[in-house]
């Protein structure tokens, strides 16, 4: 305990007339008051934490913000964030406010639980997570299979891990082009159509060029259309998944993912 913490305890005991239970209540109330005072302070640093349930059937990703990178790199703060992820994995509706206030009292900085994502496997497959070095980027993904035994195969486990690394590095926004909204596609077409490259082009040529521009957009925006970085982008993620699926004699599908980066959710 820090010297400041010891002084707080002494003051609480004095105020409570030596009654330990009352002193604890005073400290708890003081902690809540301290959290309220710190709530207006900027919290733009932090970490991404994860928890995967045994067997890979459920997983959680959580972003927790603090004021300084010094605290974000602290082992105690990292352990606190890991514990929050574990609680959300056990209960999607877990109330974490008491944990947050207690951490503010211990650490002395404003702390915000910015967001979390929780996934459970539907049918066969697994959920996996990856936290990039420094804990500033985190990934959570669900990969499905047609057969129950596939999820226990080493080839499948390696594929899932490679997919998490791909998402961290490639920063896709959708699994496939079928998930991209019509509004986003229309915007990309509009931007491309206004480029100098298309000025004066006949309609037929313009449409062909626009399709090529959209194809390049999909190769950046959509996970399965990206070049698979582990093979120097010589094959697409979709092609690599198909190769592994063929080896395992099963159908493998990347169902969904989330990618968190510290601070990107802060207005």
PyMOL commands that set and color helices and strands:
alter all, ss='L'
color gray80, all
select helices_A, chain A and resi 3-15+20-38+69-72+75-90+97-107+148-152+154-170+177-179+182-193+196-198+203-221+223-225+229-231+237-248
alter helices_A, ss='H'
color red, helices_A
select strands_A, chain A and resi 45-52+58-66+112-120+124-131+137-145+252-261
alter strands_A, ss='S'
color yellow, strands_A
deselect
rebuild
show_as cartoon
